Amino acid sequence: MLRFVTGNEGKVREAREYLPMDVEQVDYDYVEVQSDDLAAIAARGARESFHELGGDQPVAVEDSGLFVDALAGFPGPYSAYVEHSLGIERLHRLVEPEDDHRAAFRSIVAYATDADSVDEAAPSGRSDTDTSTDWHDGVTVEDGVAVATFEGAVRGEIVPPRGDGGFGYDPIFEHDGRTMAERSTAEKNAISHRGRALAKLADWLAAQA
Ligand code: IMP
């Protein structure tokens, strides 16, 4: 059984589609450290949650954000704050005068478990050719707890808002001619940054067996 630490039921539903084990939602509010590196934020959150929840079951957390190339990756780890303060239309207006409208949604899934149960050398299986990232999947072991991180990304362009589906930045993020808000949930999940990170975790778990 895996404890998925999030207040977002949609993330848990998506995790259940990819992972082989039972996934239980746990609404624990871990401390989000300040960093421009999503992997560091997610790894710290997973480690803290694993300890706080008793240290007897694997724990996963997911952290994601929108990274705009022309804005040096802004809003990145601050995506939730910017969504609720500026709003997505103002972010679009910030990007509009730039020559380059490219952006990426990125997701890190961090999985914490007892280090004795982990084969650190196991591969995550999929190479993510649709990303250009500075982050690397990997395992860190500290005080007998292993934390493995998996990155997924989807690239696209910032456009004027279109579509009623999805959430967050979906209406201003176009991939392959349609915004994420113009896709059904299943269509979006099939290409989503979170789906790609979860698929890597699933492959890694299979390679652990
Ligand atoms: P969190 O990882 O749930 O904290 O999300 C960080 C920010 O990124 C929030 O503003 C979300 O709305 C946004 N975000 C994360 N994933 C997506 C997505 O799939 N579509 C649109 N916005 C997203």
Residues whose N, C-alpha, C, O or C-beta is under 5 A from the ligand:
A	BS01	IMP	E62 D63 S64 G65 L66 S79 A80 E83 F167 G168 Y169 D170
